[in-house]
Amino acid sequence: MYHHFSKTWHTPYFVLFYKKTEEYKVGFVASKKIGNAVHRNRAKRLLRAHFIENIGLLTKGSYVLVAKPALLAKSFVEIRKSYLHALKKCSALT
């Protein structure tokens, strides 16, 4: 499904798929493994908040962030550390 992305990085909280393109494209995914609709929406809001907070650091490209169940159990600061590490490993930081 995500085979056209050039870089993939797994964290305990989410999976990041990245491909360098000429413009920003982003998608947030939370399956039913996360929980009910309330939990899935919260997971996507958390991922979206991290993306918006760090958009100035990102290179242009296509991003897909897939939430994992552990995302909802951690604090915003702990997730941020993992998020920045994943971006660095995928060469998505400017």
N, C-alpha and C positions, 0 to 999 in steps of 0.2 A: 504494500500500500504506500509506504513512504520510501520506496526504492530510488526515486529520483533525487533525493536529498544527498548532498555530498558528505555531510558530517552529521554524526549522531553521538550524543553523550547521555549516559544514564546516570542519574543521581538517585538517592533513596526517596526523593520526593516527586520527581518528574523525569520525563525523557525529553531531551531537546533535539529536534531535527533542524538542520540549517543548510541553506544553499545560497551562495552569493548571487545576487541579481541586481538589476538597475534600480529597483524601488523596494520599499518596505512592504512586505506582506506577512501577516501573522494570523495564526489560528490557535485556539485554545480548546483542548479536548479533555473531557472527563467522562469516563464510561460508568456504567452502572456498578462496577467494582468499587467505586468511590462511596456509593451510598445512594440515598434518595435524592430527589431533585434539589432540595435545599443544600445538601452537602456538595453535590456536583456544581451547583451555581457558585457556592462559596469557594470551591477549589479553583474554578475559572476566574473568579474575581481576584483571588490571591495572585495567580499567575499573571493576570492582566496588570495588576498594580506594580509588580516587579518589572514588567516590560516597560510600562510608562515611566516609572521612576528612573530607569537606566537607559532610556532611548537615546540620550545624548552620547553615550559611550558605544553604541552599536553601529556596526557597518551595515550598509544597505543589503538586504537579502530577504529570503523567505524563511520564516520561523514557524515551527509547529511545536507547541509545548503540550505534552500529554501528562496529566496529573496521575499520581499514584496515591493509594490510600493513606500513606504516612504523611502526606502534605498537610492534612487537616490537624494533625497532632503536634505540629511544631510551630514555634513562634516565627514572626515575620523576619526577625534578625537572623535566625538560623537558616531560614530558607534563602535569604539574600546572599549569604555566604556561599551556599551551594549553587545558586543561580549564577553569580559572577564567576565562580570556578568553571561551571559548565560552558559559559560563553567564552572564557579564555581558552579552554581546551578545544573548542570548535573554531577558533580563530575568528570569532565574531565581534571582538572588541576593537575599537579604533586605536 
